[in-house]
């Protein structure tokens, strides 16, 4: 019996990441509907499976138990066919993903989106800084093979549709390249 790392998946795993507020969930929901791939909302999965630790008063959110989350996701990730939606990326195993898309947006758009979610103070400032300094993009490039990391602009409905189209084209190529494996 082969171990999970040697088994070929029938469908790829995609990571959609970026600063909170760049449009990950909107993209993932629509992409899942179009492709039939499973949308894994990491924040929801962590909450539903008790993968949250103490509460961070500064950022007004619970802290993720990464090890517990990863252990719980191993089987489904090895099966393939997943779109993973999360604002962090460096702790996920490299072997899980065939491609990573980092969504980016301008600071004015991001600011408005975060304020409408109720972000304020240090949490708002740090997320804006994260986008300014391309923190998530740099983490993705440092954590995965650079040729599988792609940056996508995510400001307008037109860019959303273009991103869906681009990812669908990538999927077609993946299935074409992996049909005889």
C-alpha positions as CSV (number, residue, x, y, z in Angstrom):
1,X,0.0,0.0,0.0
2,X,1.3,3.4,-1.0
3,X,1.5,6.2,1.6
4,X,-0.5,9.3,1.0
5,X,2.4,11.3,-0.4
6,X,2.9,8.9,-3.2
7,X,-0.7,8.5,-4.2
8,X,-1.8,10.6,-7.2
9,X,-5.0,12.6,-6.6
10,X,-7.8,12.5,-9.2
11,X,-8.3,16.2,-8.7
12,X,-6.0,19.0,-7.6
13,X,-6.0,20.9,-4.4
14,X,-6.0,24.7,-4.6
15,X,-5.1,27.2,-1.9
16,X,-6.7,30.6,-2.1
17,X,-5.1,32.9,0.4
18,X,-4.6,36.6,1.1
19,X,-5.2,39.3,3.7
20,X,-8.6,39.2,5.3
21,X,-11.0,41.2,3.1
22,X,-9.4,40.6,-0.3
23,X,-12.3,38.5,-1.5
24,X,-11.2,34.9,-0.8
25,X,-14.6,33.6,0.3
26,X,-16.5,35.2,-2.6
27,X,-14.0,33.7,-5.1
28,X,-14.0,30.3,-3.4
29,X,-17.8,30.0,-3.2
30,X,-18.2,30.9,-6.9
31,X,-15.3,28.7,-7.9
32,X,-16.7,25.7,-6.0
33,X,-20.1,26.2,-7.7
34,X,-18.5,26.4,-11.2
35,X,-16.0,23.5,-10.8
36,X,-17.7,21.1,-8.3
37,X,-14.5,21.1,-6.2
38,X,-15.0,21.1,-2.4
39,X,-14.7,24.5,-0.7
40,X,-12.9,24.2,2.7
41,X,-13.4,27.3,4.8
42,X,-10.6,26.8,7.3
43,X,-12.0,29.3,9.8
44,X,-15.4,27.5,9.8
45,X,-13.7,24.0,9.9
46,X,-11.6,25.2,12.9
47,X,-14.6,26.4,14.8
48,X,-16.7,23.3,14.0
49,X,-13.9,20.9,15.0
50,X,-12.7,22.7,18.2
51,X,-9.4,23.7,16.7
52,X,-9.4,27.0,18.4
53,X,-7.4,27.9,21.5
54,X,-7.5,30.9,23.8
55,X,-8.9,34.2,22.8
56,X,-6.6,36.9,21.5
57,X,-7.8,40.2,23.1
58,X,-5.7,42.4,20.9
59,X,-7.0,40.9,17.6
60,X,-10.4,40.0,19.0
61,X,-10.3,36.5,17.7
62,X,-9.5,33.0,18.9
63,X,-6.1,31.5,18.2
64,X,-5.9,28.5,15.7
65,X,-4.6,25.2,16.9
66,X,-2.7,24.5,13.7
67,X,-1.6,20.9,14.5
68,X,-5.1,19.8,15.4
69,X,-6.5,21.4,12.3
70,X,-3.9,19.8,10.0
71,X,-4.4,16.3,11.6
72,X,-8.1,16.6,10.9
73,X,-7.7,17.7,7.3
74,X,-5.0,15.1,6.3
75,X,-7.4,12.5,4.8
76,X,-9.6,15.0,2.8
77,X,-6.5,16.8,1.5
78,X,-5.0,13.5,0.3
79,X,-8.1,12.7,-1.6
80,X,-7.8,16.0,-3.6
81,X,-10.5,18.1,-5.2
82,X,-10.3,20.9,-2.6
83,X,-10.3,24.6,-2.6
84,X,-8.8,25.8,0.7
85,X,-9.8,29.2,1.8
86,X,-7.6,30.8,4.5
87,X,-5.7,34.1,5.3
88,X,-2.6,32.2,6.3
89,X,-0.6,29.7,4.3
90,X,2.9,28.9,5.7
91,X,1.7,26.2,8.1
92,X,0.0,24.0,5.5
93,X,2.1,21.1,4.2
94,X,3.6,21.9,0.7
95,X,2.5,18.4,-0.5
96,X,-1.1,19.3,-0.1
97,X,-1.3,21.9,-2.9
98,X,-0.9,21.9,-6.7
99,X,-1.4,25.7,-7.0
100,X,-1.6,28.7,-4.7
101,X,-3.5,31.9,-5.6
102,X,-2.8,34.9,-3.5
103,X,-5.5,37.6,-3.8
104,X,-4.4,41.2,-3.5
105,X,-6.3,44.5,-3.5
106,X,-5.6,48.2,-3.0
107,X,-5.6,49.7,0.4
108,X,-8.7,51.9,-0.1
109,X,-10.8,48.9,-1.1
110,X,-9.4,46.8,1.7
111,X,-9.9,49.5,4.3
112,X,-13.6,49.9,3.3
113,X,-14.2,46.1,3.4
114,X,-12.5,45.6,6.8
115,X,-14.3,48.6,8.4
116,X,-17.7,47.2,7.1
117,X,-16.8,43.9,8.9
118,X,-16.2,45.8,12.1
119,X,-12.4,45.8,12.1
120,X,-10.8,48.7,14.1
121,X,-7.7,49.7,15.9
122,X,-4.7,47.5,15.8
123,X,-6.5,44.7,14.0
124,X,-7.5,47.1,11.2
125,X,-4.0,48.7,11.1
126,X,-2.1,45.4,11.0
127,X,-4.3,43.9,8.2
128,X,-3.7,47.0,6.1
129,X,0.0,46.8,6.8
130,X,-0.1,43.1,5.9
131,X,-1.4,44.0,2.5
132,X,0.9,47.0,2.0
133,X,4.0,44.8,2.7
134,X,2.7,41.8,0.7
135,X,3.1,39.6,3.8
136,X,0.9,36.8,2.6
137,X,2.4,36.8,-0.9
138,X,5.9,36.7,0.5
139,X,4.9,33.9,2.9
140,X,3.5,31.9,0.0
141,X,6.6,32.3,-2.1
142,X,8.8,31.3,0.9
143,X,6.7,28.3,1.8
144,X,6.0,26.8,-1.6
145,X,7.7,26.4,-5.0
146,X,7.5,29.8,-6.5
147,X,6.2,28.5,-9.8
148,X,3.0,27.4,-8.2
149,X,2.3,30.7,-6.5
150,X,0.2,33.2,-8.5
151,X,-0.8,36.7,-7.5
152,X,-4.3,37.9,-8.5
153,X,-5.9,41.3,-8.2
154,X,-9.2,41.3,-6.5
155,X,-10.9,44.7,-6.5
156,X,-13.9,44.6,-8.9
157,X,-16.6,42.1,-10.1
158,X,-14.7,42.0,-13.4
159,X,-11.5,41.0,-11.7
160,X,-13.4,38.3,-9.8
161,X,-14.8,36.9,-13.0
162,X,-11.3,37.0,-14.7
163,X,-9.9,35.2,-11.7
164,X,-12.5,32.5,-11.9
165,X,-11.8,32.1,-15.6
166,X,-8.0,32.0,-15.0
167,X,-8.4,29.3,-12.3
168,X,-10.7,27.3,-14.5
169,X,-8.2,27.4,-17.3
170,X,-5.5,26.2,-14.9
171,X,-7.8,23.3,-13.8
172,X,-8.3,22.3,-17.4
173,X,-4.6,22.2,-17.9
174,X,-4.1,20.2,-14.7
175,X,-6.7,17.6,-15.8
176,X,-5.2,17.4,-19.3
177,X,-1.7,16.9,-17.9
178,X,-2.7,14.4,-15.3
179,X,-5.3,12.3,-17.2
180,X,-2.9,9.4,-17.9
181,X,-1.2,9.2,-14.6
